[in-house]
Amino acid sequence: MLNKNLNNEEIETIYDQLYLAIDNAGPEQEAKMLAKLVLILANQLGDSEQVLNAIKIAEKDL
Amino acid sequence: MSNTHVAEAQPRPSIFYHYKVYPVEPLPSQAAGDFKQEVLIVGAGPIGLATALDLARFGVASRIIEAERQVSHGSRAIVLTRRSMEILQMLGCDQAFVEKGLSWQMGRSYYRGQEVYQMQMPHSKDERFGPGTNIQQQYIEQFLVEAAEENPLIHIHWGHKVTGIEQNEHCATLDISSEDGSRKYSAPWVVAADGGRSTIRKLLKLRMEGEAYTGNFVIADIKADIDLPTERLCHFDPPWSPGNNVLVHREPEGIWRLDFRLPDGESPEQAMEEKQLADRINKILTMIGQEVPWQLDWATVYSASTKTLTDYQEQRVLFVGDAAHLLPIFGVRGANTGLQDANNLAWKLAMHMQGKAGPKLLRSYSTERVQAAREICKEAGKSTRFMSPPTRGARLLRDAVLSLSLTESFVRDLLHWRTSRPHSYYNSPLNSTATSEYALLGEVTPNVKLGDNQYLHDYTLKGFTVLIFLKDENNSAELKKVIERNERDGMSINPILITRTHSGDQNPSHCLTIDDKEGKLFERYDLQENSLLLIRPDQHICGLWQSGQNKESPQQWIHNALRNALCLTPSGDSHVE
């Protein structure tokens, strides 16, 4: 299980801003916007092992 | 158009509740312009009844005008919070609710058959009331009606419908229809407690700010022998209704409340169709592992809004409860918010009518409660975006969080359902101390347990209270003067001494003394010896005096703090109608 690195207020703000960004992108562009976001965050994290593990977790329970 | 209103005289159908049809009591005759100092309350729902009982607490008479002749159809507002129970205690009728209601504290949320979140509402054995009490609205109204009927200051006029309103600077005049025909009736003040579809709000053409959410919910009460504890159960995204959710609550008398969201595009009529409804109820029972026989008592369709009027006063009319604001059911905010409205309004209106307050006191009702409603709308909006996602993006995020919640705990707090809480009047003009000086300022006075079946709130049920924190009662002589002086000025305060070392002798000021040997009150209130706390008649803290920190003497401070809380100018006289 992943550690919790954000407090509730931070994760709620991200939740809200992220869904607004999806709505702004629109159904045709939302997937591209989200994929870009993942690449940006992966680069910020700078740890490919962690990113690959995150991809595995994201693929579960769809 | 007919000018008579004839209310249904047949009891509403129910498989467990016996509806009493009340007689239509005509309004007394009234010569034009000759009105009494009484309050006309429109609506005998929980909030109208609570307002009447709360006004009576301060000696103010009221008449309740109610279009129907019987209590609510269906369970509607089923969960009362601890704060609501505390308010009901102030109204003198908590006992009936404790005896009938089901107390609970645990909520569990499920996704794909797995428990992904649980929340225990804060509770301890030192609390008088549980954090949640489930009770059908029929009983809420019945118990309040019974208390009102015993109170000589309250008259309920069943079967009377408001059809018009006029106002001037002295009074409001309502057009009222009953089976005896149509007539006018005036009073200096009208309280609009006529619910979400408020007639008064429509007649005055008032608009609400805020949002209405898409998505309809069915609320159904069934009688069934279900073997589950009294907890809040929430199932997200059930396979038989993808993307939607189901809530289950136990009610007294073997009744269960099922709430579920309808698929987008389905009309309320389709959802209420007998076979469709029965099919979904069966699916819910299967889902919770309880395939038992059931009988339907009542069902309705509901949609979520977070809306409020921007001002709860329109000349001589004051709005309370759903007439003032529409709040979503998630987080039990409807009746629980309304009871706090009534409790905030009653003492202010009473003291205003009795000439004990400055003109701004009554205005503070709207300022404090509109601010509360806006904060509640904001919080409720967060629950609603999860329970009934308003956009494609919100739904995608919700689904992503649910999927992760099966294995990852870091997202689980996003499933928190944010229940109604007592609002803090932290920035109220009635406060004589800043919140930065005392964290509890504006909050409800903590209800500390004093002994067996004995709590601090048992002694703060009437007017203003001052809690006097002392080392020992012998140095209370100075404070005794405070009380005597204020009583002489006609500003009675109920003093309570809290001492660490009570000798057991009669204390010199003959007021209630609490022996706080273990320091429980000192600790809970986070105060040192020689402190004074001023408590409003609605049990909210509005001022703190601390020895060595305030320049004024205790006498002067209490005098000024009380005048400030009543919006009386420092030297001026009270406002008289």
Contacts between the chains, C-beta under 8 A, distances in Angstrom:
chain1	res1	chain2	res2	distance
A	1	B	407	6.7
A	1	B	408	6.0
A	1	B	409	5.9
A	2	B	408	5.4
A	2	B	410	5.6
A	3	B	410	7.1
A	4	B	409	6.6
A	4	B	410	3.9
A	5	B	410	7.4
A	6	B	410	7.4
A	8	B	413	4.9
A	8	B	416	7.8
A	11	B	410	7.6
A	11	B	411	7.3
A	11	B	413	7.2
A	11	B	414	6.6
A	12	B	382	7.0
A	12	B	414	7.0
A	15	B	397	5.7
A	15	B	401	7.4
A	15	B	414	6.3
A	16	B	385	7.8
A	18	B	393	7.5
A	18	B	397	5.9
A	19	B	385	7.7
A	19	B	391	6.7
A	19	B	393	3.7
A	19	B	394	4.6
A	19	B	396	6.9
A	19	B	397	4.4
A	20	B	393	6.4
A	21	B	393	7.2
A	22	B	392	6.9
A	22	B	393	3.3
A	22	B	396	5.7
A	22	B	397	7.2
A	23	B	391	4.9
A	23	B	392	6.4
A	23	B	393	3.8
A	23	B	394	7.7
A	27	B	392	6.5
A	30	B	392	7.9
A	30	B	393	7.4
A	30	B	396	7.5
A	57	B	404	7.6
A	57	B	407	7.1
A	57	B	408	6.8
A	60	B	403	7.7
A	60	B	406	7.7
A	60	B	407	6.5
A	61	B	112	7.6
A	61	B	403	4.7
A	61	B	404	7.7
A	61	B	406	5.0
A	61	B	407	7.0
A	62	B	403	6.4
